[in-house]
Amino acid sequence: MAMVGVKTNETAALNEANEGIMGTWNEVARESSEIIILDSDFSSLVTIFSCGKCAYDNIRKHIQLEIIIVIVGFANHYHNNCL
């Protein structure tokens, strides 16, 4: 879960979130956030989330590829040695 915060009263939620994201508005919120956006433009959030989604998708595809390689390797080993 990500929390986007700009004010002091959102500090607790920023601390509890998996990823705290905030702009440069408040020093207290800035200290509790893990990701700090240097500009206050909403398109920056869209860019950050789309890049994160792309990275997540690439990692997921890589893990699927590795699983397929292992399964094919076991099947090939079973076919060559047991049949």
Biopython code that builds the backbone (N, CA, C, O; Angstrom):
import numpy as np
from Bio.PDB.StructureBuilder import StructureBuilder

atoms = [
    (1, "MET", "N", (0.840, -1.170, 0.000)),
    (1, "MET", "CA", (0.000, 0.000, 0.000)),
    (1, "MET", "C", (0.886, 1.235, 0.000)),
    (1, "MET", "O", (1.892, 1.288, 0.708)),
    (2, "ALA", "N", (0.518, 2.199, -0.777)),
    (2, "ALA", "CA", (1.237, 3.465, -0.802)),
    (2, "ALA", "C", (0.337, 4.550, -0.241)),
    (2, "ALA", "O", (-0.877, 4.532, -0.440)),
    (3, "MET", "N", (0.932, 5.474, 0.446)),
    (3, "MET", "CA", (0.203, 6.606, 1.017)),
    (3, "MET", "C", (0.821, 7.871, 0.470)),
    (3, "MET", "O", (2.038, 8.045, 0.515)),
    (4, "VAL", "N", (-0.010, 8.751, -0.045)),
    (4, "VAL", "CA", (0.456, 10.038, -0.541)),
    (4, "VAL", "C", (0.073, 11.076, 0.503)),
    (4, "VAL", "O", (-1.104, 11.218, 0.837)),
    (5, "GLY", "N", (1.054, 11.798, 1.015)),
    (5, "GLY", "CA", (0.769, 12.757, 2.068)),
    (5, "GLY", "C", (1.463, 14.075, 1.853)),
    (5, "GLY", "O", (2.543, 14.140, 1.265)),
    (6, "VAL", "N", (0.825, 15.138, 2.340)),
    (6, "VAL", "CA", (1.395, 16.473, 2.197)),
    (6, "VAL", "C", (1.417, 17.251, 3.504)),
    (6, "VAL", "O", (2.075, 18.288, 3.587)),
    (7, "LYS", "N", (0.714, 16.776, 4.524)),
    (7, "LYS", "CA", (0.590, 17.573, 5.744)),
    (7, "LYS", "C", (1.045, 16.784, 6.957)),
    (7, "LYS", "O", (1.269, 15.577, 6.870)),
    (8, "THR", "N", (1.183, 17.457, 8.081)),
    (8, "THR", "CA", (1.652, 16.848, 9.320)),
    (8, "THR", "C", (0.702, 15.785, 9.825)),
    (8, "THR", "O", (1.161, 14.780, 10.368)),
    (9, "ASN", "N", (-0.604, 15.958, 9.671)),
    (9, "ASN", "CA", (-1.561, 14.983, 10.195)),
    (9, "ASN", "C", (-1.545, 13.672, 9.417)),
    (9, "ASN", "O", (-2.180, 12.711, 9.851)),
    (10, "GLU", "N", (-0.858, 13.595, 8.305)),
    (10, "GLU", "CA", (-0.748, 12.366, 7.528)),
    (10, "GLU", "C", (0.530, 11.594, 7.842)),
    (10, "GLU", "O", (0.794, 10.563, 7.222)),
    (11, "THR", "N", (1.319, 12.072, 8.789)),
    (11, "THR", "CA", (2.599, 11.451, 9.117)),
    (11, "THR", "C", (2.423, 10.026, 9.623)),
    (11, "THR", "O", (3.192, 9.146, 9.237)),
    (12, "ALA", "N", (1.438, 9.772, 10.471)),
    (12, "ALA", "CA", (1.221, 8.420, 10.992)),
    (12, "ALA", "C", (0.885, 7.457, 9.863)),
    (12, "ALA", "O", (1.386, 6.333, 9.840)),
    (13, "ALA", "N", (0.052, 7.877, 8.935)),
    (13, "ALA", "CA", (-0.294, 7.015, 7.800)),
    (13, "ALA", "C", (0.910, 6.788, 6.901)),
    (13, "ALA", "O", (1.076, 5.698, 6.354)),
    (14, "LEU", "N", (1.752, 7.800, 6.742)),
    (14, "LEU", "CA", (2.967, 7.632, 5.938)),
    (14, "LEU", "C", (3.916, 6.640, 6.587)),
    (14, "LEU", "O", (4.581, 5.874, 5.889)),
    (15, "ASN", "N", (3.991, 6.642, 7.922)),
    (15, "ASN", "CA", (4.850, 5.695, 8.631)),
    (15, "ASN", "C", (4.338, 4.269, 8.506)),
    (15, "ASN", "O", (5.136, 3.338, 8.398)),
    (16, "GLU", "N", (3.010, 4.076, 8.519)),
    (16, "GLU", "CA", (2.418, 2.737, 8.473)),
    (16, "GLU", "C", (2.372, 2.157, 7.066)),
    (16, "GLU", "O", (2.287, 0.939, 6.910)),
    (17, "ALA", "N", (2.426, 2.992, 6.049)),
    (17, "ALA", "CA", (2.320, 2.516, 4.671)),
    (17, "ALA", "C", (3.587, 1.769, 4.268)),
    (17, "ALA", "O", (4.667, 2.013, 4.806)),
    (18, "ASN", "N", (3.433, 0.847, 3.302)),
    (18, "ASN", "CA", (4.598, 0.150, 2.763)),
    (18, "ASN", "C", (5.531, 1.126, 2.056)),
    (18, "ASN", "O", (6.752, 1.028, 2.173)),
    (19, "GLU", "N", (4.956, 2.049, 1.338)),
    (19, "GLU", "CA", (5.719, 3.094, 0.666)),
    (19, "GLU", "C", (5.071, 4.431, 0.972)),
    (19, "GLU", "O", (3.901, 4.640, 0.653)),
    (20, "GLY", "N", (5.803, 5.320, 1.575)),
    (20, "GLY", "CA", (5.312, 6.672, 1.814)),
    (20, "GLY", "C", (5.813, 7.579, 0.707)),
    (20, "GLY", "O", (7.013, 7.628, 0.438)),
    (21, "ILE", "N", (4.917, 8.289, 0.071)),
    (21, "ILE", "CA", (5.268, 9.151, -1.051)),
    (21, "ILE", "C", (4.755, 10.548, -0.740)),
    (21, "ILE", "O", (3.596, 10.718, -0.359)),
    (22, "MET", "N", (5.599, 11.529, -0.898)),
    (22, "MET", "CA", (5.142, 12.893, -0.645)),
    (22, "MET", "C", (5.947, 13.874, -1.465)),
    (22, "MET", "O", (7.028, 13.567, -1.969)),
    (23, "GLY", "N", (5.390, 15.056, -1.583)),
    (23, "GLY", "CA", (6.091, 16.146, -2.251)),
    (23, "GLY", "C", (6.969, 16.883, -1.263)),
    (23, "GLY", "O", (7.318, 16.333, -0.218)),
    (24, "THR", "N", (7.323, 18.082, -1.563)),
    (24, "THR", "CA", (8.270, 18.840, -0.749)),
    (24, "THR", "C", (7.590, 19.826, 0.190)),
    (24, "THR", "O", (8.196, 20.827, 0.574)),
    (25, "TRP", "N", (6.337, 19.562, 0.569)),
    (25, "TRP", "CA", (5.578, 20.575, 1.295)),
    (25, "TRP", "C", (5.886, 20.656, 2.772)),
    (25, "TRP", "O", (5.904, 21.759, 3.317)),
    (26, "ASN", "N", (6.127, 19.558, 3.443)),
    (26, "ASN", "CA", (6.188, 19.566, 4.893)),
    (26, "ASN", "C", (7.381, 18.742, 5.369)),
    (26, "ASN", "O", (7.572, 17.614, 4.914)),
    (27, "GLU", "N", (8.159, 19.274, 6.250)),
    (27, "GLU", "CA", (9.365, 18.608, 6.737)),
    (27, "GLU", "C", (9.043, 17.357, 7.556)),
    (27, "GLU", "O", (9.757, 16.360, 7.446)),
    (28, "VAL", "N", (7.996, 17.385, 8.368)),
    (28, "VAL", "CA", (7.628, 16.231, 9.186)),
    (28, "VAL", "C", (7.203, 15.071, 8.294)),
    (28, "VAL", "O", (7.635, 13.937, 8.500)),
    (29, "ALA", "N", (6.359, 15.349, 7.309)),
    (29, "ALA", "CA", (5.932, 14.307, 6.378)),
    (29, "ALA", "C", (7.099, 13.831, 5.531)),
    (29, "ALA", "O", (7.178, 12.653, 5.184)),
    (30, "ARG", "N", (7.998, 14.734, 5.199)),
    (30, "ARG", "CA", (9.170, 14.370, 4.390)),
    (30, "ARG", "C", (10.054, 13.377, 5.135)),
    (30, "ARG", "O", (10.566, 12.438, 4.527)),
    (31, "GLU", "N", (10.242, 13.564, 6.433)),
    (31, "GLU", "CA", (11.091, 12.661, 7.207)),
    (31, "GLU", "C", (10.487, 11.266, 7.344)),
    (31, "GLU", "O", (11.224, 10.288, 7.467)),
    (32, "SER", "N", (9.157, 11.158, 7.324)),
    (32, "SER", "CA", (8.524, 9.858, 7.493)),
    (32, "SER", "C", (8.285, 9.140, 6.168)),
    (32, "SER", "O", (7.876, 7.979, 6.172)),
    (33, "SER", "N", (8.525, 9.789, 5.055)),
    (33, "SER", "CA", (8.294, 9.186, 3.743)),
    (33, "SER", "C", (9.529, 8.455, 3.263)),
    (33, "SER", "O", (10.656, 8.806, 3.613)),
    (34, "GLU", "N", (9.298, 7.424, 2.450)),
    (34, "GLU", "CA", (10.404, 6.689, 1.859)),
    (34, "GLU", "C", (10.781, 7.246, 0.492)),
    (34, "GLU", "O", (11.939, 7.158, 0.083)),
    (35, "ILE", "N", (9.818, 7.814, -0.211)),
    (35, "ILE", "CA", (10.047, 8.393, -1.528)),
    (35, "ILE", "C", (9.622, 9.848, -1.470)),
    (35, "ILE", "O", (8.508, 10.151, -1.043)),
    (36, "ILE", "N", (10.494, 10.751, -1.894)),
    (36, "ILE", "CA", (10.183, 12.178, -1.888)),
    (36, "ILE", "C", (10.199, 12.675, -3.329)),
    (36, "ILE", "O", (11.195, 12.526, -4.036)),
    (37, "ILE", "N", (9.095, 13.260, -3.754)),
    (37, "ILE", "CA", (8.991, 13.827, -5.092)),
    (37, "ILE", "C", (9.413, 15.285, -5.009)),
    (37, "ILE", "O", (8.927, 16.034, -4.162)),
    (38, "LEU", "N", (10.310, 15.677, -5.881)),
    (38, "LEU", "CA", (10.865, 17.021, -5.788)),
    (38, "LEU", "C", (9.968, 18.099, -6.385)),
    (38, "LEU", "O", (10.165, 19.282, -6.111)),
    (39, "ASP", "N", (8.991, 17.712, -7.194)),
    (39, "ASP", "CA", (8.039, 18.703, -7.681)),
    (39, "ASP", "C", (6.635, 18.304, -7.246)),
    (39, "ASP", "O", (6.414, 17.152, -6.875)),
    (40, "SER", "N", (5.709, 19.206, -7.284)),
    (40, "SER", "CA", (4.358, 18.942, -6.792)),
    (40, "SER", "C", (3.370, 18.684, -7.929)),
    (40, "SER", "O", (2.173, 18.933, -7.790)),
    (41, "ASP", "N", (3.876, 18.191, -9.034)),
    (41, "ASP", "CA", (3.029, 17.933, -10.191)),
    (41, "ASP", "C", (2.450, 16.518, -10.111)),
    (41, "ASP", "O", (3.173, 15.566, -9.818)),
    (42, "PHE", "N", (1.145, 16.382, -10.373)),
    (42, "PHE", "CA", (0.493, 15.078, -10.310)),
    (42, "PHE", "C", (1.055, 14.117, -11.352)),
    (42, "PHE", "O", (1.056, 12.906, -11.128)),
    (43, "SER", "N", (1.524, 14.621, -12.466)),
    (43, "SER", "CA", (2.066, 13.742, -13.508)),
    (43, "SER", "C", (3.324, 13.015, -13.025)),
    (43, "SER", "O", (3.669, 11.960, -13.558)),
    (44, "SER", "N", (4.007, 13.565, -12.026)),
    (44, "SER", "CA", (5.157, 12.865, -11.452)),
    (44, "SER", "C", (4.728, 11.569, -10.772)),
    (44, "SER", "O", (5.404, 10.546, -10.885)),
    (45, "LEU", "N", (3.596, 11.617, -10.062)),
    (45, "LEU", "CA", (3.062, 10.400, -9.440)),
    (45, "LEU", "C", (2.696, 9.365, -10.485)),
    (45, "LEU", "O", (2.988, 8.181, -10.317)),
    (46, "VAL", "N", (2.065, 9.798, -11.552)),
    (46, "VAL", "CA", (1.685, 8.880, -12.623)),
    (46, "VAL", "C", (2.926, 8.224, -13.214)),
    (46, "VAL", "O", (2.931, 7.019, -13.468)),
    (47, "THR", "N", (3.970, 9.005, -13.433)),
    (47, "THR", "CA", (5.222, 8.469, -13.982)),
    (47, "THR", "C", (5.866, 7.479, -13.031)),
    (47, "THR", "O", (6.323, 6.418, -13.455)),
    (48, "ILE", "N", (5.907, 7.814, -11.751)),
    (48, "ILE", "CA", (6.512, 6.930, -10.758)),
    (48, "ILE", "C", (5.768, 5.606, -10.688)),
    (48, "ILE", "O", (6.392, 4.544, -10.689)),
    (49, "PHE", "N", (4.439, 5.656, -10.626)),
    (49, "PHE", "CA", (3.667, 4.423, -10.520)),
    (49, "PHE", "C", (3.750, 3.595, -11.793)),
    (49, "PHE", "O", (3.780, 2.366, -11.721)),
    (50, "SER", "N", (3.787, 4.238, -12.957)),
    (50, "SER", "CA", (3.883, 3.470, -14.197)),
    (50, "SER", "C", (5.252, 2.810, -14.315)),
    (50, "SER", "O", (5.349, 1.684, -14.803)),
    (51, "CYS", "N", (6.312, 3.490, -13.878)),
    (51, "CYS", "CA", (7.640, 2.873, -13.887)),
    (51, "CYS", "C", (7.716, 1.720, -12.890)),
    (51, "CYS", "O", (8.321, 0.686, -13.173)),
    (52, "GLY", "N", (7.107, 1.898, -11.738)),
    (52, "GLY", "CA", (7.089, 0.827, -10.746)),
    (52, "GLY", "C", (6.305, -0.376, -11.235)),
    (52, "GLY", "O", (6.714, -1.516, -11.013)),
    (53, "LYS", "N", (5.176, -0.133, -11.902)),
    (53, "LYS", "CA", (4.376, -1.221, -12.442)),
    (53, "LYS", "C", (5.149, -1.957, -13.527)),
    (53, "LYS", "O", (5.083, -3.184, -13.606)),
    (54, "CYS", "N", (5.873, -1.236, -14.352)),
    (54, "CYS", "CA", (6.672, -1.851, -15.403)),
    (54, "CYS", "C", (7.768, -2.728, -14.795)),
    (54, "CYS", "O", (7.996, -3.843, -15.263)),
    (55, "ALA", "N", (8.437, -2.242, -13.771)),
    (55, "ALA", "CA", (9.481, -3.029, -13.111)),
    (55, "ALA", "C", (8.886, -4.279, -12.471)),
    (55, "ALA", "O", (9.464, -5.362, -12.568)),
    (56, "TYR", "N", (7.737, -4.137, -11.822)),
    (56, "TYR", "CA", (7.073, -5.291, -11.209)),
    (56, "TYR", "C", (6.697, -6.326, -12.263)),
    (56, "TYR", "O", (6.899, -7.523, -12.060)),
    (57, "ASP", "N", (6.150, -5.868, -13.389)),
    (57, "ASP", "CA", (5.781, -6.787, -14.466)),
    (57, "ASP", "C", (7.000, -7.512, -15.027)),
    (57, "ASP", "O", (6.934, -8.707, -15.312)),
    (58, "ASN", "N", (8.106, -6.798, -15.187)),
    (58, "ASN", "CA", (9.322, -7.433, -15.700)),
    (58, "ASN", "C", (9.858, -8.482, -14.742)),
    (58, "ASN", "O", (10.299, -9.546, -15.178)),
    (59, "ILE", "N", (9.828, -8.204, -13.448)),
    (59, "ILE", "CA", (10.283, -9.186, -12.450)),
    (59, "ILE", "C", (9.366, -10.405, -12.467)),
    (59, "ILE", "O", (9.841, -11.539, -12.413)),
    (60, "ARG", "N", (8.060, -10.179, -12.543)),
    (60, "ARG", "CA", (7.100, -11.286, -12.584)),
    (60, "ARG", "C", (7.313, -12.155, -13.828)),
    (60, "ARG", "O", (7.282, -13.382, -13.736)),
    (61, "LYS", "N", (7.526, -11.532, -14.977)),
    (61, "LYS", "CA", (7.770, -12.284, -16.216)),
    (61, "LYS", "C", (9.068, -13.082, -16.123)),
    (61, "LYS", "O", (9.129, -14.214, -16.602)),
    (62, "HIS", "N", (10.094, -12.516, -15.519)),
    (62, "HIS", "CA", (11.366, -13.221, -15.365)),
    (62, "HIS", "C", (11.200, -14.454, -14.470)),
    (62, "HIS", "O", (11.732, -15.522, -14.774)),
    (63, "ILE", "N", (10.471, -14.301, -13.382)),
    (63, "ILE", "CA", (10.239, -15.441, -12.480)),
    (63, "ILE", "C", (9.435, -16.523, -13.199)),
    (63, "ILE", "O", (9.730, -17.708, -13.040)),
    (64, "GLN", "N", (8.425, -16.143, -13.988)),
    (64, "GLN", "CA", (7.668, -17.122, -14.752)),
    (64, "GLN", "C", (8.567, -17.856, -15.743)),
    (64, "GLN", "O", (8.448, -19.071, -15.904)),
    (65, "LEU", "N", (9.458, -17.134, -16.402)),
    (65, "LEU", "CA", (10.390, -17.756, -17.341)),
    (65, "LEU", "C", (11.293, -18.759, -16.634)),
    (65, "LEU", "O", (11.511, -19.861, -17.136)),
    (66, "GLU", "N", (11.818, -18.382, -15.473)),
    (66, "GLU", "CA", (12.682, -19.291, -14.726)),
    (66, "GLU", "C", (11.939, -20.550, -14.293)),
    (66, "GLU", "O", (12.498, -21.646, -14.334)),
    (67, "ILE", "N", (10.687, -20.402, -13.879)),
    (67, "ILE", "CA", (9.880, -21.563, -13.480)),
    (67, "ILE", "C", (9.653, -22.483, -14.675)),
    (67, "ILE", "O", (9.754, -23.703, -14.546)),
    (68, "ILE", "N", (9.350, -21.912, -15.831)),
    (68, "ILE", "CA", (9.153, -22.716, -17.035)),
    (68, "ILE", "C", (10.429, -23.452, -17.402)),
    (68, "ILE", "O", (10.373, -24.622, -17.780)),
    (69, "ILE", "N", (11.573, -22.798, -17.301)),
    (69, "ILE", "CA", (12.850, -23.438, -17.611)),
    (69, "ILE", "C", (13.103, -24.625, -16.687)),
    (69, "ILE", "O", (13.561, -25.674, -17.139)),
    (70, "VAL", "N", (12.811, -24.468, -15.412)),
    (70, "VAL", "CA", (13.004, -25.562, -14.453)),
    (70, "VAL", "C", (12.063, -26.723, -14.773)),
    (70, "VAL", "O", (12.482, -27.880, -14.753)),
    (71, "ILE", "N", (10.805, -26.428, -15.065)),
    (71, "ILE", "CA", (9.838, -27.485, -15.379)),
    (71, "ILE", "C", (10.255, -28.240, -16.640)),
    (71, "ILE", "O", (10.210, -29.470, -16.671)),
    (72, "VAL", "N", (10.657, -27.512, -17.671)),
    (72, "VAL", "CA", (11.104, -28.157, -18.907)),
    (72, "VAL", "C", (12.358, -28.985, -18.647)),
    (72, "VAL", "O", (12.501, -30.071, -19.208)),
    (73, "GLY", "N", (13.250, -28.502, -17.822)),
    (73, "GLY", "CA", (14.457, -29.265, -17.480)),
    (73, "GLY", "C", (14.116, -30.560, -16.770)),
    (73, "GLY", "O", (14.679, -31.605, -17.096)),
    (74, "PHE", "N", (13.203, -30.518, -15.801)),
    (74, "PHE", "CA", (12.778, -31.744, -15.111)),
    (74, "PHE", "C", (12.096, -32.706, -16.082)),
    (74, "PHE", "O", (12.354, -33.909, -16.051)),
    (75, "ALA", "N", (11.222, -32.175, -16.947)),
    (75, "ALA", "CA", (10.534, -33.032, -17.909)),
    (75, "ALA", "C", (11.524, -33.677, -18.869)),
    (75, "ALA", "O", (11.395, -34.858, -19.194)),
    (76, "ASN", "N", (12.486, -32.930, -19.314)),
    (76, "ASN", "CA", (13.511, -33.457, -20.223)),
    (76, "ASN", "C", (14.341, -34.528, -19.517)),
    (76, "ASN", "O", (14.636, -35.569, -20.105)),
    (77, "HIS", "N", (14.712, -34.287, -18.284)),
    (77, "HIS", "CA", (15.485, -35.257, -17.519)),
    (77, "HIS", "C", (14.674, -36.533, -17.307)),
    (77, "HIS", "O", (15.203, -37.636, -17.453)),
    (78, "TYR", "N", (13.398, -36.391, -16.964)),
    (78, "TYR", "CA", (12.527, -37.546, -16.749)),
    (78, "TYR", "C", (12.364, -38.330, -18.048)),
    (78, "TYR", "O", (12.427, -39.559, -18.044)),
    (79, "HIS", "N", (12.155, -37.629, -19.153)),
    (79, "HIS", "CA", (11.966, -38.294, -20.455)),
    (79, "HIS", "C", (13.216, -39.056, -20.870)),
    (79, "HIS", "O", (13.117, -40.176, -21.369)),
    (80, "ASN", "N", (14.383, -38.471, -20.673)),
    (80, "ASN", "CA", (15.630, -39.117, -21.118)),
    (80, "ASN", "C", (16.050, -40.258, -20.210)),
    (80, "ASN", "O", (16.642, -41.223, -20.695)),
    (81, "ASN", "N", (15.773, -40.194, -18.929)),
    (81, "ASN", "CA", (16.299, -41.190, -17.991)),
    (81, "ASN", "C", (15.274, -42.243, -17.561)),
    (81, "ASN", "O", (15.662, -43.344, -17.171)),
    (82, "CYS", "N", (14.017, -41.938, -17.620)),
    (82, "CYS", "CA", (13.024, -42.856, -17.088)),
    (82, "CYS", "C", (12.205, -43.567, -18.150)),
    (82, "CYS", "O", (11.507, -44.533, -17.839)),
    (83, "LEU", "N", (12.270, -43.121, -19.377)),
    (83, "LEU", "CA", (11.478, -43.775, -20.427)),
    (83, "LEU", "C", (12.317, -44.599, -21.340)),
    (83, "LEU", "O", (11.796, -45.211, -22.272)),
]
sb = StructureBuilder()
sb.init_structure("model")
sb.init_model(0)
sb.init_chain("A")
sb.init_seg("    ")
for serial, (resi, resn, name, xyz) in enumerate(atoms, 1):
    if name == "N":
        sb.init_residue(resn, " ", resi, " ")
    sb.init_atom(name, np.array(xyz, "f"), 0.0, 1.0, " ", f" {name:<3s}", serial, name[0])
structure = sb.get_structure()
